[in-house]
Amino acid sequence: RRPEACGVRSRRGDLLHMHYTGHLEDGSQFDSSLSRDQPFVFSLGTGQVIKGWDQGLLGRVQGGAVLIFEVELLKIERRPEL
């Protein structure tokens, strides 16, 4: 679900602080930052993650599985544009 009105948009290089929970189609949870009580932090658009949020998934999910993520953006640390 996207926020209807958001005054700040993330952009390349921003440091994003996110909470997430990942489930398989059958509803089983395979990973969550909430269970560690620590947000996942990464720099957007710099190759730290790839499509499908590869961080946290390596070796935990079989190839071809459908992944469902619930995410919450907690904070954006703005980086100066290059």
Biopython code that builds the backbone (N, CA, C, O; Angstrom):
import numpy as np
from Bio.PDB.StructureBuilder import StructureBuilder

atoms = [
    (1, "ARG", "N", (0.849, -1.171, 0.000)),
    (1, "ARG", "CA", (0.000, 0.000, 0.000)),
    (1, "ARG", "C", (0.888, 1.225, 0.000)),
    (1, "ARG", "O", (1.846, 1.306, 0.770)),
    (2, "ARG", "N", (0.579, 2.164, -0.848)),
    (2, "ARG", "CA", (1.353, 3.399, -0.930)),
    (2, "ARG", "C", (0.669, 4.496, -0.145)),
    (2, "ARG", "O", (-0.559, 4.575, -0.104)),
    (3, "PRO", "N", (1.485, 5.356, 0.488)),
    (3, "PRO", "CA", (0.863, 6.485, 1.186)),
    (3, "PRO", "C", (0.210, 7.424, 0.182)),
    (3, "PRO", "O", (0.745, 7.664, -0.901)),
    (4, "GLU", "N", (-0.929, 7.943, 0.547)),
    (4, "GLU", "CA", (-1.651, 8.845, -0.352)),
    (4, "GLU", "C", (-0.918, 10.163, -0.550)),
    (4, "GLU", "O", (-0.800, 10.649, -1.675)),
    (5, "ALA", "N", (-0.432, 10.736, 0.528)),
    (5, "ALA", "CA", (0.256, 12.021, 0.439)),
    (5, "ALA", "C", (1.539, 11.947, 1.255)),
    (5, "ALA", "O", (1.505, 11.876, 2.483)),
    (6, "CYS", "N", (2.655, 11.965, 0.564)),
    (6, "CYS", "CA", (3.938, 11.892, 1.248)),
    (6, "CYS", "C", (4.796, 13.043, 0.745)),
    (6, "CYS", "O", (5.078, 13.142, -0.449)),
    (7, "GLY", "N", (5.203, 13.904, 1.651)),
    (7, "GLY", "CA", (5.965, 15.081, 1.260)),
    (7, "GLY", "C", (7.416, 14.795, 0.930)),
    (7, "GLY", "O", (8.076, 15.613, 0.291)),
    (8, "VAL", "N", (7.925, 13.643, 1.357)),
    (8, "VAL", "CA", (9.330, 13.303, 1.126)),
    (8, "VAL", "C", (9.397, 12.010, 0.343)),
    (8, "VAL", "O", (8.766, 11.018, 0.708)),
    (9, "ARG", "N", (10.162, 12.022, -0.731)),
    (9, "ARG", "CA", (10.347, 10.815, -1.536)),
    (9, "ARG", "C", (11.795, 10.403, -1.466)),
    (9, "ARG", "O", (12.697, 11.240, -1.514)),
    (10, "SER", "N", (12.013, 9.100, -1.351)),
    (10, "SER", "CA", (13.385, 8.604, -1.308)),
    (10, "SER", "C", (14.012, 8.722, -2.690)),
    (10, "SER", "O", (13.325, 8.681, -3.710)),
    (11, "ARG", "N", (15.336, 8.868, -2.697)),
    (11, "ARG", "CA", (16.051, 8.965, -3.963)),
    (11, "ARG", "C", (17.389, 8.243, -3.842)),
    (11, "ARG", "O", (17.826, 7.894, -2.746)),
    (12, "ARG", "N", (18.011, 8.034, -4.953)),
    (12, "ARG", "CA", (19.280, 7.321, -5.028)),
    (12, "ARG", "C", (20.278, 7.894, -4.033)),
    (12, "ARG", "O", (20.466, 9.108, -3.959)),
    (13, "GLY", "N", (20.917, 7.013, -3.270)),
    (13, "GLY", "CA", (21.916, 7.430, -2.298)),
    (13, "GLY", "C", (21.378, 7.658, -0.901)),
    (13, "GLY", "O", (22.151, 7.703, 0.056)),
    (14, "ASP", "N", (20.052, 7.804, -0.759)),
    (14, "ASP", "CA", (19.470, 7.980, 0.571)),
    (14, "ASP", "C", (19.686, 6.723, 1.405)),
    (14, "ASP", "O", (19.655, 5.608, 0.883)),
    (15, "LEU", "N", (19.903, 6.907, 2.678)),
    (15, "LEU", "CA", (20.013, 5.796, 3.609)),
    (15, "LEU", "C", (18.619, 5.544, 4.174)),
    (15, "LEU", "O", (18.071, 6.386, 4.885)),
    (16, "LEU", "N", (18.048, 4.384, 3.857)),
    (16, "LEU", "CA", (16.697, 4.051, 4.286)),
    (16, "LEU", "C", (16.738, 3.127, 5.487)),
    (16, "LEU", "O", (17.511, 2.170, 5.524)),
    (17, "HIS", "N", (15.905, 3.420, 6.459)),
    (17, "HIS", "CA", (15.735, 2.581, 7.634)),
    (17, "HIS", "C", (14.355, 1.941, 7.505)),
    (17, "HIS", "O", (13.340, 2.638, 7.506)),
    (18, "MET", "N", (14.320, 0.620, 7.393)),
    (18, "MET", "CA", (13.069, -0.070, 7.110)),
    (18, "MET", "C", (12.855, -1.222, 8.078)),
    (18, "MET", "O", (13.807, -1.863, 8.523)),
    (19, "HIS", "N", (11.607, -1.471, 8.391)),
    (19, "HIS", "CA", (11.227, -2.738, 9.012)),
    (19, "HIS", "C", (10.536, -3.548, 7.929)),
    (19, "HIS", "O", (9.807, -2.998, 7.103)),
    (20, "TYR", "N", (10.761, -4.837, 7.934)),
    (20, "TYR", "CA", (10.129, -5.696, 6.936)),
    (20, "TYR", "C", (9.843, -7.064, 7.531)),
    (20, "TYR", "O", (10.483, -7.495, 8.491)),
    (21, "THR", "N", (8.876, -7.727, 6.942)),
    (21, "THR", "CA", (8.589, -9.124, 7.228)),
    (21, "THR", "C", (8.350, -9.807, 5.895)),
    (21, "THR", "O", (7.591, -9.307, 5.064)),
    (22, "GLY", "N", (8.991, -10.943, 5.688)),
    (22, "GLY", "CA", (8.843, -11.683, 4.440)),
    (22, "GLY", "C", (8.132, -13.003, 4.670)),
    (22, "GLY", "O", (8.445, -13.743, 5.603)),
    (23, "HIS", "N", (7.156, -13.290, 3.790)),
    (23, "HIS", "CA", (6.384, -14.534, 3.850)),
    (23, "HIS", "C", (6.435, -15.235, 2.509)),
    (23, "HIS", "O", (6.636, -14.608, 1.470)),
    (24, "LEU", "N", (6.250, -16.542, 2.548)),
    (24, "LEU", "CA", (6.031, -17.326, 1.336)),
    (24, "LEU", "C", (4.540, -17.323, 1.032)),
    (24, "LEU", "O", (3.737, -16.863, 1.843)),
    (25, "GLU", "N", (4.171, -17.836, -0.137)),
    (25, "GLU", "CA", (2.755, -17.859, -0.533)),
    (25, "GLU", "C", (1.889, -18.615, 0.465)),
    (25, "GLU", "O", (0.720, -18.277, 0.649)),
    (26, "ASP", "N", (2.449, -19.636, 1.112)),
    (26, "ASP", "CA", (1.666, -20.423, 2.069)),
    (26, "ASP", "C", (1.514, -19.720, 3.422)),
    (26, "ASP", "O", (0.894, -20.258, 4.340)),
    (27, "GLY", "N", (2.085, -18.514, 3.539)),
    (27, "GLY", "CA", (1.946, -17.730, 4.763)),
    (27, "GLY", "C", (3.068, -17.916, 5.759)),
    (27, "GLY", "O", (3.118, -17.212, 6.767)),
    (28, "SER", "N", (3.982, -18.859, 5.498)),
    (28, "SER", "CA", (5.076, -19.069, 6.448)),
    (28, "SER", "C", (6.091, -17.941, 6.348)),
    (28, "SER", "O", (6.483, -17.534, 5.255)),
    (29, "GLN", "N", (6.507, -17.446, 7.500)),
    (29, "GLN", "CA", (7.464, -16.338, 7.568)),
    (29, "GLN", "C", (8.877, -16.889, 7.417)),
    (29, "GLN", "O", (9.230, -17.895, 8.034)),
    (30, "PHE", "N", (9.690, -16.217, 6.584)),
    (30, "PHE", "CA", (11.073, -16.660, 6.444)),
    (30, "PHE", "C", (12.071, -15.658, 7.001)),
    (30, "PHE", "O", (13.222, -16.022, 7.244)),
    (31, "ASP", "N", (11.673, -14.417, 7.211)),
    (31, "ASP", "CA", (12.593, -13.425, 7.768)),
    (31, "ASP", "C", (11.812, -12.206, 8.221)),
    (31, "ASP", "O", (10.761, -11.885, 7.667)),
    (32, "SER", "N", (12.344, -11.520, 9.250)),
    (32, "SER", "CA", (11.718, -10.290, 9.713)),
    (32, "SER", "C", (12.715, -9.476, 10.519)),
    (32, "SER", "O", (13.407, -10.005, 11.389)),
    (33, "SER", "N", (12.781, -8.187, 10.223)),
    (33, "SER", "CA", (13.604, -7.288, 11.035)),
    (33, "SER", "C", (12.932, -7.031, 12.381)),
    (33, "SER", "O", (13.603, -6.694, 13.356)),
    (34, "LEU", "N", (11.619, -7.189, 12.436)),
    (34, "LEU", "CA", (10.883, -6.948, 13.673)),
    (34, "LEU", "C", (11.289, -7.935, 14.761)),
    (34, "LEU", "O", (11.376, -7.563, 15.932)),
    (35, "SER", "N", (11.541, -9.193, 14.386)),
    (35, "SER", "CA", (11.918, -10.186, 15.396)),
    (35, "SER", "C", (13.294, -9.890, 15.979)),
    (35, "SER", "O", (13.600, -10.321, 17.091)),
    (36, "ARG", "N", (14.125, -9.160, 15.243)),
    (36, "ARG", "CA", (15.439, -8.749, 15.742)),
    (36, "ARG", "C", (15.383, -7.387, 16.427)),
    (36, "ARG", "O", (16.363, -6.946, 17.026)),
    (37, "ASP", "N", (14.228, -6.724, 16.336)),
    (37, "ASP", "CA", (14.021, -5.395, 16.913)),
    (37, "ASP", "C", (15.088, -4.415, 16.435)),
    (37, "ASP", "O", (15.565, -3.567, 17.189)),
    (38, "GLN", "N", (15.450, -4.556, 15.150)),
    (38, "GLN", "CA", (16.461, -3.670, 14.568)),
    (38, "GLN", "C", (16.116, -3.436, 13.102)),
    (38, "GLN", "O", (16.038, -4.390, 12.328)),
    (39, "PRO", "N", (15.909, -2.182, 12.710)),
    (39, "PRO", "CA", (15.579, -1.908, 11.309)),
    (39, "PRO", "C", (16.706, -2.337, 10.369)),
    (39, "PRO", "O", (17.878, -2.374, 10.744)),
    (40, "PHE", "N", (16.318, -2.651, 9.165)),
    (40, "PHE", "CA", (17.257, -2.938, 8.089)),
    (40, "PHE", "C", (17.613, -1.590, 7.461)),
    (40, "PHE", "O", (16.722, -0.825, 7.094)),
    (41, "VAL", "N", (18.906, -1.296, 7.335)),
    (41, "VAL", "CA", (19.366, -0.004, 6.828)),
    (41, "VAL", "C", (20.212, -0.249, 5.584)),
    (41, "VAL", "O", (21.129, -1.070, 5.601)),
    (42, "PHE", "N", (19.899, 0.468, 4.506)),
    (42, "PHE", "CA", (20.688, 0.346, 3.289)),
    (42, "PHE", "C", (20.630, 1.629, 2.489)),
    (42, "PHE", "O", (19.732, 2.452, 2.667)),
    (43, "SER", "N", (21.598, 1.784, 1.608)),
    (43, "SER", "CA", (21.666, 2.962, 0.740)),
    (43, "SER", "C", (20.947, 2.638, -0.568)),
    (43, "SER", "O", (21.331, 1.707, -1.276)),
    (44, "LEU", "N", (19.933, 3.388, -0.879)),
    (44, "LEU", "CA", (19.070, 3.127, -2.026)),
    (44, "LEU", "C", (19.797, 3.353, -3.348)),
    (44, "LEU", "O", (20.466, 4.370, -3.536)),
    (45, "GLY", "N", (19.658, 2.399, -4.253)),
    (45, "GLY", "CA", (20.166, 2.555, -5.609)),
    (45, "GLY", "C", (21.661, 2.455, -5.750)),
    (45, "GLY", "O", (22.212, 2.937, -6.740)),
    (46, "THR", "N", (22.341, 1.847, -4.798)),
    (46, "THR", "CA", (23.800, 1.755, -4.867)),
    (46, "THR", "C", (24.282, 0.310, -4.970)),
    (46, "THR", "O", (25.472, 0.045, -4.801)),
    (47, "GLY", "N", (23.384, -0.616, -5.243)),
    (47, "GLY", "CA", (23.765, -2.007, -5.420)),
    (47, "GLY", "C", (23.910, -2.799, -4.131)),
    (47, "GLY", "O", (24.406, -3.925, -4.157)),
    (48, "GLN", "N", (23.490, -2.238, -3.009)),
    (48, "GLN", "CA", (23.562, -2.980, -1.739)),
    (48, "GLN", "C", (22.491, -4.053, -1.659)),
    (48, "GLN", "O", (22.680, -5.069, -0.989)),
    (49, "VAL", "N", (21.381, -3.841, -2.327)),
    (49, "VAL", "CA", (20.334, -4.863, -2.439)),
    (49, "VAL", "C", (19.931, -4.944, -3.896)),
    (49, "VAL", "O", (20.157, -4.006, -4.661)),
    (50, "ILE", "N", (19.338, -6.052, -4.283)),
    (50, "ILE", "CA", (18.843, -6.212, -5.649)),
    (50, "ILE", "C", (17.356, -6.474, -5.584)),
    (50, "ILE", "O", (16.786, -6.568, -4.496)),
    (51, "LYS", "N", (16.721, -6.593, -6.736)),
    (51, "LYS", "CA", (15.300, -6.908, -6.762)),
    (51, "LYS", "C", (15.066, -8.131, -5.900)),
    (51, "LYS", "O", (15.811, -9.108, -5.975)),
    (52, "GLY", "N", (14.040, -8.074, -5.092)),
    (52, "GLY", "CA", (13.722, -9.199, -4.225)),
    (52, "GLY", "C", (14.398, -9.144, -2.872)),
    (52, "GLY", "O", (14.320, -10.099, -2.099)),
    (53, "TRP", "N", (15.056, -8.043, -2.577)),
    (53, "TRP", "CA", (15.686, -7.873, -1.260)),
    (53, "TRP", "C", (16.581, -9.064, -0.937)),
    (53, "TRP", "O", (16.294, -9.830, -0.017)),
    (54, "ASP", "N", (17.642, -9.215, -1.675)),
    (54, "ASP", "CA", (18.476, -10.397, -1.496)),
    (54, "ASP", "C", (19.048, -10.511, -0.086)),
    (54, "ASP", "O", (19.338, -11.618, 0.368)),
    (55, "GLN", "N", (19.214, -9.406, 0.604)),
    (55, "GLN", "CA", (19.729, -9.466, 1.974)),
    (55, "GLN", "C", (18.736, -10.227, 2.846)),
    (55, "GLN", "O", (17.541, -9.929, 2.845)),
    (56, "GLY", "N", (19.232, -11.199, 3.581)),
    (56, "GLY", "CA", (18.361, -11.962, 4.460)),
    (56, "GLY", "C", (17.714, -13.167, 3.823)),
    (56, "GLY", "O", (17.137, -14.000, 4.522)),
    (57, "LEU", "N", (17.797, -13.281, 2.494)),
    (57, "LEU", "CA", (17.130, -14.389, 1.819)),
    (57, "LEU", "C", (18.094, -15.495, 1.411)),
    (57, "LEU", "O", (17.670, -16.633, 1.210)),
    (58, "LEU", "N", (19.348, -15.193, 1.288)),
    (58, "LEU", "CA", (20.325, -16.150, 0.790)),
    (58, "LEU", "C", (20.296, -17.427, 1.616)),
    (58, "LEU", "O", (20.503, -17.409, 2.829)),
    (59, "GLY", "N", (20.037, -18.534, 0.934)),
    (59, "GLY", "CA", (20.021, -19.838, 1.593)),
    (59, "GLY", "C", (18.768, -20.131, 2.386)),
    (59, "GLY", "O", (18.677, -21.193, 3.004)),
    (60, "ARG", "N", (17.787, -19.222, 2.395)),
    (60, "ARG", "CA", (16.584, -19.453, 3.199)),
    (60, "ARG", "C", (15.380, -19.788, 2.357)),
    (60, "ARG", "O", (14.423, -20.372, 2.865)),
    (61, "VAL", "N", (15.396, -19.434, 1.069)),
    (61, "VAL", "CA", (14.223, -19.595, 0.233)),
    (61, "VAL", "C", (14.625, -20.327, -1.043)),
    (61, "VAL", "O", (15.662, -20.026, -1.633)),
    (62, "GLN", "N", (13.806, -21.286, -1.470)),
    (62, "GLN", "CA", (14.104, -22.029, -2.687)),
    (62, "GLN", "C", (13.866, -21.167, -3.915)),
    (62, "GLN", "O", (13.002, -20.290, -3.915)),
    (63, "GLY", "N", (14.642, -21.426, -4.964)),
    (63, "GLY", "CA", (14.497, -20.694, -6.223)),
    (63, "GLY", "C", (13.087, -20.806, -6.771)),
    (63, "GLY", "O", (12.452, -21.856, -6.662)),
    (64, "GLY", "N", (12.604, -19.739, -7.352)),
    (64, "GLY", "CA", (11.283, -19.716, -7.964)),
    (64, "GLY", "C", (10.146, -19.469, -6.996)),
    (64, "GLY", "O", (8.994, -19.378, -7.419)),
    (65, "ALA", "N", (10.435, -19.358, -5.697)),
    (65, "ALA", "CA", (9.377, -19.127, -4.713)),
    (65, "ALA", "C", (8.817, -17.718, -4.869)),
    (65, "ALA", "O", (9.542, -16.782, -5.209)),
    (66, "VAL", "N", (7.532, -17.581, -4.619)),
    (66, "VAL", "CA", (6.892, -16.271, -4.600)),
    (66, "VAL", "C", (7.082, -15.695, -3.204)),
    (66, "VAL", "O", (6.741, -16.336, -2.210)),
    (67, "LEU", "N", (7.626, -14.483, -3.131)),
    (67, "LEU", "CA", (7.885, -13.840, -1.849)),
    (67, "LEU", "C", (6.957, -12.652, -1.668)),
    (67, "LEU", "O", (6.716, -11.893, -2.606)),
    (68, "ILE", "N", (6.447, -12.496, -0.482)),
    (68, "ILE", "CA", (5.541, -11.392, -0.160)),
    (68, "ILE", "C", (6.156, -10.616, 0.989)),
    (68, "ILE", "O", (6.444, -11.185, 2.041)),
    (69, "PHE", "N", (6.361, -9.320, 0.795)),
    (69, "PHE", "CA", (6.981, -8.490, 1.826)),
    (69, "PHE", "C", (6.013, -7.437, 2.319)),
    (69, "PHE", "O", (5.308, -6.798, 1.538)),
    (70, "GLU", "N", (5.994, -7.269, 3.620)),
    (70, "GLU", "CA", (5.323, -6.134, 4.239)),
    (70, "GLU", "C", (6.441, -5.234, 4.730)),
    (70, "GLU", "O", (7.287, -5.667, 5.513)),
    (71, "VAL", "N", (6.458, -3.984, 4.279)),
    (71, "VAL", "CA", (7.550, -3.080, 4.636)),
    (71, "VAL", "C", (7.005, -1.798, 5.245)),
    (71, "VAL", "O", (5.899, -1.355, 4.934)),
    (72, "GLU", "N", (7.810, -1.220, 6.116)),
    (72, "GLU", "CA", (7.485, 0.065, 6.734)),
    (72, "GLU", "C", (8.735, 0.921, 6.681)),
    (72, "GLU", "O", (9.768, 0.564, 7.247)),
    (73, "LEU", "N", (8.640, 2.048, 6.002)),
    (73, "LEU", "CA", (9.750, 2.995, 5.932)),
    (73, "LEU", "C", (9.740, 3.839, 7.192)),
    (73, "LEU", "O", (8.797, 4.591, 7.438)),
    (74, "LEU", "N", (10.794, 3.712, 7.991)),
    (74, "LEU", "CA", (10.868, 4.418, 9.276)),
    (74, "LEU", "C", (11.535, 5.777, 9.157)),
    (74, "LEU", "O", (11.132, 6.731, 9.823)),
    (75, "LYS", "N", (12.559, 5.867, 8.307)),
    (75, "LYS", "CA", (13.353, 7.084, 8.250)),
    (75, "LYS", "C", (14.112, 7.163, 6.940)),
    (75, "LYS", "O", (14.559, 6.143, 6.414)),
    (76, "ILE", "N", (14.259, 8.359, 6.414)),
    (76, "ILE", "CA", (15.102, 8.608, 5.251)),
    (76, "ILE", "C", (16.192, 9.572, 5.673)),
    (76, "ILE", "O", (15.913, 10.686, 6.117)),
    (77, "GLU", "N", (17.438, 9.139, 5.533)),
    (77, "GLU", "CA", (18.570, 10.041, 5.768)),
    (77, "GLU", "C", (18.992, 10.552, 4.407)),
    (77, "GLU", "O", (19.557, 9.811, 3.601)),
    (78, "ARG", "N", (18.719, 11.809, 4.158)),
    (78, "ARG", "CA", (18.985, 12.420, 2.865)),
    (78, "ARG", "C", (20.475, 12.572, 2.641)),
    (78, "ARG", "O", (21.192, 13.086, 3.500)),
    (79, "ARG", "N", (20.931, 12.132, 1.504)),
    (79, "ARG", "CA", (22.322, 12.316, 1.093)),
    (79, "ARG", "C", (22.360, 13.439, 0.068)),
    (79, "ARG", "O", (21.442, 13.568, -0.742)),
    (80, "PRO", "N", (23.399, 14.245, 0.090)),
    (80, "PRO", "CA", (23.487, 15.324, -0.906)),
    (80, "PRO", "C", (23.554, 14.736, -2.306)),
    (80, "PRO", "O", (24.204, 13.714, -2.529)),
    (81, "GLU", "N", (22.882, 15.380, -3.242)),
    (81, "GLU", "CA", (22.927, 14.921, -4.635)),
    (81, "GLU", "C", (24.325, 15.148, -5.188)),
    (81, "GLU", "O", (24.989, 16.141, -4.890)),
    (82, "LEU", "N", (24.746, 14.188, -6.005)),
    (82, "LEU", "CA", (26.074, 14.284, -6.613)),
    (82, "LEU", "C", (26.051, 15.123, -7.855)),
    (82, "LEU", "O", (27.086, 15.309, -8.494)),
]
sb = StructureBuilder()
sb.init_structure("model")
sb.init_model(0)
sb.init_chain("A")
sb.init_seg("    ")
for serial, (resi, resn, name, xyz) in enumerate(atoms, 1):
    if name == "N":
        sb.init_residue(resn, " ", resi, " ")
    sb.init_atom(name, np.array(xyz, "f"), 0.0, 1.0, " ", f" {name:<3s}", serial, name[0])
structure = sb.get_structure()
